[in-house]
């Protein structure tokens, strides 16, 4: 193979780490990760954002309309992508602490004075904690999660905030659901799993909850950017690449024969699992996103793109090209800069200080002329917003570093945990977000015995000490160890 001379790094500012390139060290990187913007540019222009105010988000809406789901997604988005402290104050939790978990629908009847007084008490207790939280120094967001369906209740909330001199912007967000089918689904999937209806007969619980809804009043509509429809994301790494096999990070290499075989199996999985609705067996419209790098596009090469008919919300019929591939620059792997195309052993030998710096703080560490996980998190923000809005199932063929961040976001993990999430090769991770978390299911499409060893894994010392003894992940009959070098190919 031909060799590419290692370019000298740019001059460093006093606040930057000094990096000296070894011009005598030949980096064997015939298929580099090339940036259209130029060698010293980040793969995408990354813009952080700064907040200038405290914000109180006040949810409004009848039960089972997705208020908690929306409030949690807002807080999760702000805390994960913008590092803004955000917390939810759910009045239902306070009511359960004060009155017990299982109260009949009559408790919510406006004419029930005792029940009304108890609900006001729960509201005020939640407000007290919210005020204490929002009054702390610094930018922060608080979500007041309750029905708040009467004008009197909303005026009471504003009055208390004003009396306590809470200097924060107030935003009311109403969630409306007028689909009986969707309401029934929300009640069965979410509400019946709460402490309010634990060990209660399902039909009896549904009838009681519907009666509870009738005890609330409708209010003015607010425009929403989120929806509460159930949707599913399928995350998978590209098939084994030529650089995986050599233990190299980054680059823009194609697939090995094992990687091509995985691509064929992924196409079959997409046809039989992703595009079919489990409950009805009907074909459903689905989306496919890949990065712009060769290995993800080759992994998607066998996926069928048949044209199907589907029904729009207004009842009109339309054509849909199934799983039409969209290349997204946001999904390109974390750029390793001057270390692109090197093995971790080579990095340790040539740039020992860089190697140690990455081991010490993998989240914030930025490769010289490259990116950090924090940089990638910022460029994934608009993609995460699009995922929140998308109604159709989405298959994302990406890279380990990218999928780690998306997985951590939807699974509710702290950003500091994201660089250590295990995303093995040859697996599809199915994520279904809901109001109280995210369901996860993993499918192994190719056994590790069917592959050649694909080189070294990330250095073990890059894993946090408290995670080194994690249990293996069970996927059907297959056991995948988090430190298995065959399934955990090198990643930036």
HELIX and SHEET records of a PDB file:
HELIX    1   1 UNK A   67  UNK A   82  1                                  16    
HELIX    2   2 UNK A   91  UNK A   99  1                                   9    
HELIX    3   3 UNK A  105  UNK A  108  5                                   4    
HELIX    4   4 UNK A  113  UNK A  134  1                                  22    
HELIX    5   5 UNK A  151  UNK A  163  1                                  13    
HELIX    6   6 UNK A  180  UNK A  189  1                                  10    
HELIX    7   7 UNK A  191  UNK A  193  5                                   3    
HELIX    8   8 UNK A  195  UNK A  197  5                                   3    
HELIX    9   9 UNK A  202  UNK A  214  1                                  13    
HELIX   10  10 UNK A  242  UNK A  246  1                                   5    
HELIX   11  11 UNK A  257  UNK A  269  1                                  13    
HELIX   12  12 UNK A  270  UNK A  274  3                                   5    
HELIX   13  13 UNK A  294  UNK A  299  1                                   6    
HELIX   14  14 UNK A  329  UNK A  331  5                                   3    
HELIX   15  15 UNK A  337  UNK A  339  5                                   3    
HELIX   16  16 UNK A  344  UNK A  350  1                                   7    
HELIX   17  17 UNK A  352  UNK A  360  1                                   9    
HELIX   18  18 UNK A  373  UNK A  389  1                                  17    
HELIX   19  19 UNK A  400  UNK A  411  1                                  12    
HELIX   20  20 UNK A  415  UNK A  418  1                                   4    
HELIX   21  21 UNK A  448  UNK A  450  5                                   3    
HELIX   22  22 UNK A  460  UNK A  462  5                                   3    
HELIX   23  23 UNK A  465  UNK A  467  5                                   3    
SHEET    1   A 4 UNK A  85  UNK A  90  0                                        
SHEET    2   A 4 UNK A 140  UNK A 145  1                                        
SHEET    3   A 4 UNK A  55  UNK A  60  1                                        
SHEET    4   A 4 UNK A 169  UNK A 174  1                                        
SHEET    1   B 6 UNK A 325  UNK A 327  0                                        
SHEET    2   B 6 UNK A 286  UNK A 290  1                                        
SHEET    3   B 6 UNK A 393  UNK A 398  1                                        
SHEET    4   B 6 UNK A 233  UNK A 237  1                                        
SHEET    5   B 6 UNK A 427  UNK A 434 -1                                        
SHEET    6   B 6 UNK A 437  UNK A 444 -1                                        
SHEET    1   C 2 UNK A 307  UNK A 311  0                                        
SHEET    2   C 2 UNK A 317  UNK A 321 -1                                        
SHEET    1   D 2 UNK A 473  UNK A 475  0                                        
SHEET    2   D 2 UNK A 478  UNK A 480 -1                                        
END                                                                             
